[in-house]
Amino acid sequence: MEKENKHEIDRRKFLKVLGVGASISATSFYGCRDNMKKSVSGGETEVPTNKMTYRTSPSTGDKVSILGYGCMRLPTISQQKKGETNDIDQDMVNRLTDYAIAHGVNYFDTSPAYCKGFSEHAMGIALKRHPRKSYYIATKLSNFSPDTWSREASLAMYHNSFKELQVDYIDYMLLHGIGMNGMEEFEKRYVDNGMLDFLIDERKAGRIRNLGFSYHGDVRVFDYLLSIHDRVKWNFVQIQLNYLDWKYAKEINPRNTNAEYLYNELQKKKIPAVIMEPLLGGRLSNVHDHIVARLKQRRPEDSVASWAFRFAGSFPGVLTVLSGMTYMEHLQDNLRTYSPLNPLSDEEFAFLEQTAELMMHYPTIPCNDCKYCMPCPYGIDIPGVLLHYNKCVNEGNISENVGDENYRKARRAFLVGYDRSVPKLRQANHCIGCNQCSRHCPQGIDIPHELHRIDGFVEKLKQNV
């Protein structure tokens, strides 16, 4: 279990792993927008071509780009016709897909539940325009709702993915969101209805080339699935890994599991890791101003985000690192980072370890903007509220002391920014505490508590002029 093994790779051994430089480099559901469009840029240097770093899958020999395209936050069109629900900007999706493939990206990760259910459809259109052998498509059996747990409903979801993606085989198929609500839910979603055995048979038939799962939450489920590896033969496992979650995931939220443990356990089984949330939902590209200055002092030409991507990519057991690139500037910045990957040195890892420790002093809410909590039955923009609060924390615009020199500026920045980023009818004061959201949060956030706390803070700001 985690408590017994979490220090299996100590600092010295881990630094030794990261020091293998040359050998390494040789080798949600509803959201489609990214609330954090503006990140600290790394400049406008040329985007390299034909220099992408690739990793090889040990089970299939797939040569996979270290940068994977996450399709949970596809670009949208702001102005829509009344009643229209699919607001994905297909032209922009096509452009981003074309650009990514032209610069060496070949792994695209989607789900039937992403982007209001339209992500697979949009990616099917974008990828169909390219030779099938030029990309790997990953999708998921996202049967989260109890009304999709039956074998019939799960099979319908599975077969629909082929239709939407316009393919006759799936390169990487995942059991989605494993561990979010414990072992009992996992058994109902995949064991009692026979779907796990069905997917194994589909792999034997060639309609699935690689079978894995994405892990969120209960470590007992993670440990169980690794314990049956000899029978299932997982080809890969998707985990959350970044330089904050490496050692502090459980401190951020006791429900989470430190990435150090997850990665080490996969290494024992020689199972490749696919990395999600390398930026922790954008939090590691929108850090406190003091952290920005610290990172920029070390590598002035590199973006803040590039540190997180280099960290995730430096592990030799990582097959690909997913990034939800809504904007061309994000795609281009990540391409610069991974074309080719310059792995972290021992000293740079120690520097990031210290940076993570410093970040723990800033009281941000661990929201990844995945929107698994949405839609709120009372119309609250939950991620919008939480991310605005985090933004103000990072910019130093949180103050309750009227006597502070910065109070008036911070008060105005918080209140004005709140009204601009979250419409009044969707703000925290409309939360009634029904708690329908918290059970869906991969980070285990007590969402009603945080909304009520933020609402109380807003009311104090309004009263203390």
Salt bridges, closest charged atoms under 4 A:
GLU8 OE1 - LYS268 NZ 2.87
ASP62 OD1 - ARG209 NH2 2.66
ASP87 OD2 - LYS116 NZ 3.60
ASP98 OD2 - ARG129 NH2 2.55
ASP98 OD1 - HIS130 NE2 2.64
ASP109 OD2 - LYS140 NZ 2.85
GLU164 OE1 - HIS121 ND1 2.91
ASP171 OD2 - ARG132 NH2 2.91
ASP171 OD1 - ARG209 NH1 3.19
GLU184 OE2 - LYS188 NZ 3.26
GLU185 OE2 - ARG189 NH1 3.98
GLU185 OE1 - ARG439 NH2 3.52
ASP197 OD1 - ARG231 NH1 3.27
GLU202 OE2 - ARG207 NH2 2.77
ASP218 OD2 - ARG220 NH2 2.83
GLU260 OE1 - LYS247 NZ 3.40
GLU265 OE2 - LYS268 NZ 2.74
ASP302 OD2 - ARG299 NE 2.46
GLU347 OE1 - ARG298 NH2 2.47
GLU348 OE2 - ARG299 NH1 3.26
GLU348 OE1 - ARG310 NH2 2.80
GLU353 OE1 - ARG11 NH1 2.21
ASP369 OD2 - ARG73 NE 3.87
ASP369 OD1 - LYS371 NZ 2.58
ASP381 OD2 - ARG33 NH2 3.46
GLU395 OE2 - LYS391 NZ 3.09
GLU400 OE1 - LYS460 NZ 3.37
ASP419 OD2 - LYS424 NZ 3.31
GLU450 OE1 - ARG453 NH2 2.72
GLU459 OE2 - LYS462 NZ 3.91
